[in-house]
Amino acid sequence: MKYDLLHIQGKPYVLIPLHDYRSMIGAKDDNKLPSTVLDALTAGQDSPVKILRKHRGLTQVELAKKAGISRPYLTEIETGKKDGSLRAMKSLADVLGVNVGVLA
């Protein structure tokens, strides 16, 4: 594959097609997630956990219960106050149906 190399303020950046980027982040349901959700994940303007939770139609209480974590802990993960333990992130990824790397 050929990618474009750009220099912005003296730093090199690689421009790749969005589809290739999505493959790189490894979503299990990449083909099943609507482009609006994939675009929101790619933009990174909100927590991936929050984006996917809302897409799946879950409340924080429901997701926390299914993932076996507390709702306040989930809130801290969604707001970026805490990174979330590996166990918690794996559990959230399983409930949300994505690869844990998507939540990073």
C-alpha positions in Angstrom: 0.0 0.0 0.0 1.1 3.5 -0.7 0.6 6.3 1.8 1.3 10.0 1.6 3.9 11.5 3.7 3.2 15.1 4.9 5.4 17.5 6.9 3.6 19.8 9.3 5.8 22.2 11.3 8.8 20.1 10.4 7.3 16.8 11.7 6.6 13.9 9.3 3.0 12.6 9.3 1.6 9.6 7.3 -1.7 10.1 5.6 -3.6 6.8 5.3 -7.1 6.1 4.1 -9.7 6.0 6.9 -10.7 2.4 6.1 -7.0 1.3 6.6 -6.9 3.2 9.9 -10.0 1.5 11.1 -8.5 -1.8 10.3 -5.4 -0.9 12.3 -7.4 0.0 15.4 -8.9 -3.5 15.3 -12.6 -3.2 15.9 -14.2 -6.6 16.0 -17.5 -5.2 14.7 -15.8 -2.8 12.3 -18.1 -3.8 9.5 -21.2 -3.6 11.7 -20.6 -0.2 13.3 -22.1 2.6 11.4 -19.8 5.1 9.8 -21.0 7.8 12.2 -19.7 5.8 15.1 -16.5 4.9 13.4 -16.0 8.6 12.5 -16.6 9.6 16.2 -14.1 7.0 17.4 -11.6 8.2 14.9 -12.1 11.9 15.8 -11.3 11.2 19.4 -13.4 14.1 20.7 -15.2 11.9 23.2 -14.4 8.8 25.2 -14.6 5.6 23.1 -16.4 3.9 25.9 -19.1 6.6 26.0 -19.5 6.6 22.2 -19.9 2.8 22.1 -22.1 2.8 25.2 -24.5 5.3 23.6 -24.4 3.4 20.3 -25.4 0.2 22.0 -28.2 2.0 23.8 -26.9 1.4 27.3 -27.0 3.6 30.3 -24.0 4.0 32.5 -25.8 1.8 35.2 -26.5 -0.9 32.7 -23.0 -1.0 31.2 -21.3 -0.9 34.6 -23.4 -3.8 35.9 -22.8 -5.9 32.8 -19.0 -5.2 33.0 -18.9 -5.8 36.7 -17.6 -2.4 37.7 -19.2 0.5 39.6 -21.0 3.3 37.9 -18.8 6.0 39.5 -15.7 4.1 38.2 -17.3 4.0 34.7 -18.0 7.7 34.9 -14.3 8.4 35.7 -13.2 6.3 32.8 -15.6 8.1 30.4 -14.5 11.5 31.6 -10.8 10.6 31.4 -10.2 11.0 35.2 -9.1 7.4 35.3 -7.6 5.2 32.6 -9.3 2.1 33.8 -7.6 -1.1 34.8 -6.8 -3.7 32.2 -9.5 -6.0 33.7 -12.1 -3.2 33.6 -11.2 -2.2 30.0 -11.3 -5.9 28.8 -14.7 -6.4 30.5 -16.1 -3.1 28.9 -14.7 -4.1 25.5 -16.4 -7.5 25.8 -19.8 -6.0 26.7 -19.5 -3.4 24.0 -18.4 -6.0 21.4 -15.1 -4.5 20.4 -11.4 -5.2 20.7 -9.9 -3.7 23.8 -7.6 -1.6 21.7 -10.5 0.4 20.4 -11.1 1.7 23.9 -7.5 3.0 24.3 
